[in-house]
Amino acid sequence: MKILVCIKQVPDMASRFKVNGEGIWYDETDLAFRMNEYDEYAVEQAVQLKEQQGNTPDITVLSIGPDRVVEMIKKALAMGCDRGVHIQDNASFRKDPWQIASAIAGFSRDKNFDLIFFGMQSQDRGSGQVGPLAAEALGIPCVTTVVGFAFADGVITAKRELEGGIKAVVKLKLPAMITCQLGLNTPRYPTLPNIMKAKKKELLAFPIADFLKEKELTATASAYLPAKKGKGVVLEGDVNDMAGRLVGILKEKTKVVK
C-alpha cells in the first residue's frame, strides 16, 4: 500500500497578526510557524495504519511552500513517514485552493497512491477545499471531516462528523482520499531516536512549475483585520438595580419596546 499525506505549515494561532506591505496576506515577520493542527491528525492516522498493517505501507509526506516548510516535513518523518517531498513555492500564499490541489494532483497522478490523507482544513485560510478538489482532479472518492477510521480487507470504514453533532458512517474501497477532523486520534510526539532516524530519510524537492501549468485564475485583492468593536459594559451593584439598567441598555441599543 502506498500512502500520501499532504501537510501545510501555518503560523502559531496565538501570534499577533498584521497585514503585509502588499495588503494581500499577513506579515510573516516575527511569526512562529508550526504544522497545521488538522494535518497532524492526518500524519498520525497514516502512521497508525502503517503500524496496523505490519509496517508494510509506504508513506510519503508532501508540503508546498518556501524553504521553511522543510523543518515541518522533518517532524512528519520523525513521526513515522518514510520520505518527504517539498514542492518549492515562495508565493504559495498567492495561490487559491484549486491551484494548490492541481499541484498536488500533478505530483500524485503517476504515483499510484492507494490512500491520500489531508487535514480537514488549514488554520490560516480555512477553505476546506484542497483535499476534495485534489480528489476530483485525480478521479478518486473523498470522505471529509473524518473522526473515526478503520481499514480491513481493502475497505475503509470512515465515521464523519456532520453539522449539529450528527455522525455518518461511510464505506469505500481504495484508492481514496480522507480529510481528518479534530478528535480522530492523538498525534504522537517524535522521540529523539526517531528524530535522528528522520535525518537519514529521503527528502525530495521539486519546483511547483513541474506540477502546475495553469495560469493564475484568481488573485487576492486585499486583506484586512476586522474592524474593532466597542468595549463591553460591566454592570455592578445590586441585582435589582443592575436588571433595571440592563433593560434600559437593551431598549437603547436594540430599540426594544415594551
C-alpha positions in Angstrom: 0.0 0.0 0.0 1.2 3.5 -0.9 0.1 6.4 1.2 0.4 10.1 0.7 -0.1 12.7 3.5 -0.4 16.3 2.5 0.5 18.9 5.2 0.8 22.6 5.4 2.8 25.0 7.6 0.8 27.7 9.3 1.6 30.4 11.9 1.0 29.8 15.5 -2.5 30.9 16.0 -1.5 32.7 19.3 0.6 35.2 17.2 -0.3 38.8 16.8 -1.1 39.2 13.1 -0.8 42.3 10.9 -1.4 42.7 7.1 1.8 42.7 5.0 3.0 45.6 2.9 1.2 44.4 -0.2 -2.1 44.4 1.6 -3.0 40.8 0.5 -1.8 38.5 3.3 -0.4 38.5 6.8 3.1 39.8 7.5 5.4 36.8 8.4 7.9 38.9 10.4 8.4 37.6 13.9 5.8 34.8 13.4 6.4 31.3 14.7 5.4 28.5 12.3 4.1 25.0 13.0 2.4 22.1 11.3 -1.3 22.7 10.7 -3.2 21.1 13.6 -5.6 19.1 11.4 -2.7 17.8 9.3 -1.1 16.4 12.5 -4.1 14.1 12.7 -3.6 13.1 9.1 0.1 12.1 9.7 -0.8 10.2 12.9 -3.6 8.3 11.1 -1.3 7.3 8.3 1.4 6.1 10.7 -1.2 4.2 12.8 -2.4 2.4 9.6 1.2 1.5 8.7 1.7 0.0 12.1 -1.6 -1.9 11.9 -0.6 -3.3 8.5 2.8 -4.7 9.8 4.8 -1.6 8.7 4.4 -2.6 5.0 2.6 0.6 3.7 5.0 3.2 2.4 4.2 6.8 3.5 5.2 9.9 1.5 4.6 13.3 3.2 4.2 16.3 0.9 4.2 20.1 1.6 4.1 23.1 -0.7 5.8 26.3 0.4 9.1 28.1 0.9 12.3 26.6 2.4 11.0 26.9 6.0 8.5 24.1 5.5 11.4 21.6 5.4 11.6 21.6 9.2 7.9 20.6 9.4 8.4 17.8 6.9 11.2 16.5 9.0 8.8 16.4 12.0 6.4 14.3 10.0 9.3 12.0 9.1 10.2 11.7 12.8 6.5 10.8 13.5 6.9 7.8 11.1 6.6 8.8 7.5 9.1 7.2 5.1 10.1 10.1 2.8 9.4 13.8 2.3 8.5 15.8 -0.8 9.0 19.6 -0.8 7.2 21.3 -3.6 9.1 24.6 -3.6 7.0 27.8 -3.9 7.9 31.1 -2.2 4.5 32.5 -3.2 2.2 29.7 -2.2 0.0 32.1 -0.3 -0.9 33.8 -3.5 -2.4 30.5 -4.9 -6.1 29.6 -4.5 -7.2 26.1 -3.3 -7.7 24.9 -6.9 -4.1 25.7 -7.8 -2.7 24.0 -4.7 -4.9 21.0 -5.4 -3.8 20.9 -9.0 -0.2 20.9 -8.0 -0.8 18.0 -5.6 -2.7 16.1 -8.2 0.0 16.8 -10.7 2.6 15.2 -8.4 0.4 12.3 -7.5 -1.1 11.3 -10.8 1.6 8.8 -11.9 2.5 7.6 -8.4 -0.5 5.2 -7.9 -1.1 6.2 -4.3 -3.8 3.9 -2.7 -4.7 6.3 0.1 -4.2 10.1 0.5 -4.7 11.9 3.8 -5.3 15.6 4.3 -6.3 17.7 7.3 -9.9 18.9 7.1 -8.7 22.5 6.5 -5.8 24.8 7.2 -5.9 27.1 10.2 -4.9 30.2 8.2 -7.0 30.0 5.1 -9.7 27.6 6.3 -11.2 26.8 3.0 -11.5 23.1 3.4 -11.4 22.7 -0.3 -7.9 21.4 -1.2 -8.5 17.8 -0.4 -11.8 17.4 -2.2 -10.5 19.3 -5.2 -7.4 17.1 -5.5 -9.6 14.0 -5.2 -11.8 15.4 -8.1 -8.7 16.1 -10.2 -7.5 12.5 -9.6 -10.9 10.9 -10.1 -11.0 9.2 -6.7 -13.6 9.2 -3.9 -13.2 11.5 -1.0 -14.6 11.5 2.5 -14.3 14.7 4.6 -14.4 15.6 8.3 -13.5 12.1 9.4 -13.5 11.5 13.2 -13.3 7.6 13.0 -11.2 5.4 10.7 -10.8 1.7 10.2 -9.3 -0.4 7.4 -9.9 -4.1 6.7 -9.9 -6.3 3.6 -9.3 -3.4 1.3 -12.3 -1.4 2.6 -12.2 1.8 4.6 -14.9 2.5 7.2 -14.9 6.2 8.0 -17.1 8.0 10.5 -17.9 11.6 9.5 -18.9 14.5 11.7 -21.7 16.5 10.3 -23.3 19.7 11.5 -25.3 19.5 14.6 -23.2 16.7 16.1 -24.6 14.1 13.7 -22.3 11.2 12.8 -22.4 9.3 9.5 -20.6 6.1 8.6 -19.2 5.7 5.0 -17.5 2.7 3.5 -15.3 2.9 0.4 -12.7 1.0 -1.5 -9.2 2.1 -2.4 -7.9 4.3 -3.9 -9.5 7.0 -1.8 -8.9 10.3 -0.1 -9.6 11.2 3.6 -9.7 14.6 5.3 -9.1 14.4 9.0 -11.0 16.3 11.7 -10.3 17.1 15.4 -10.8 14.0 17.6 -9.7 11.4 15.1 -6.7 10.5 17.1 -4.0 11.8 19.4 -0.9 12.8 17.4 2.4 11.4 18.8 5.4 13.4 19.8 8.5 12.5 17.9 11.1 10.7 20.1 14.8 11.6 20.0 15.7 8.3 18.3 13.1 8.8 15.6 14.2 12.4 15.1 17.7 11.1 14.5 16.4 8.5 12.1 14.4 11.1 10.2 17.7 12.9 9.3 18.6 9.9 7.1 15.3 9.6 5.3 14.8 10.7 1.7 13.7 14.3 1.2 13.0 15.3 -2.4 12.5 18.8 -3.7 10.7 20.0 -6.9 9.8 23.4 -8.2 6.0 23.9 -8.3 6.2 24.7 -12.0 6.8 21.0 -12.6 3.3 20.2 -11.5 1.3 23.4 -12.0 0.9 24.5 -15.6 -2.3 26.6 -15.3 -2.1 30.3 -15.3 -3.3 32.2 -12.2 -7.1 32.2 -12.2 -7.8 34.3 -9.1 -5.9 36.7 -7.0 -6.4 38.2 -3.6 -7.5 41.8 -4.0 -7.0 42.9 -0.3 -6.7 41.5 3.2 -7.6 43.4 6.3 -8.2 42.9 10.0 -11.8 43.0 11.2 -13.0 46.4 12.4 -12.7 46.9 16.2 -15.9 46.9 18.1 -16.8 49.0 21.1 -15.9 47.8 24.6 -18.4 45.8 26.6 -20.2 47.3 29.7 -19.7 45.7 33.1 -22.6 46.1 35.4 -22.0 46.1 39.2 -24.1 46.6 42.3 -27.5 45.5 43.5 -29.2 42.8 41.4 -32.4 44.7 41.0 -30.6 47.9 40.1 -28.5 46.0 37.5 -31.6 44.4 36.0 -33.2 47.8 35.5 -30.0 49.3 34.0 -29.7 46.2 31.6 -33.3 46.7 30.4 -32.5 50.4 29.7 -29.4 49.5 27.7 -31.3 46.9 25.7 -34.0 49.4 24.9 -31.4 52.0 23.8 -29.1 49.6 21.8 -31.7 47.4 20.2 -34.7 49.6 20.2 -36.6 47.0 22.2 -40.1 48.3 23.0 -42.5 47.1 25.7 
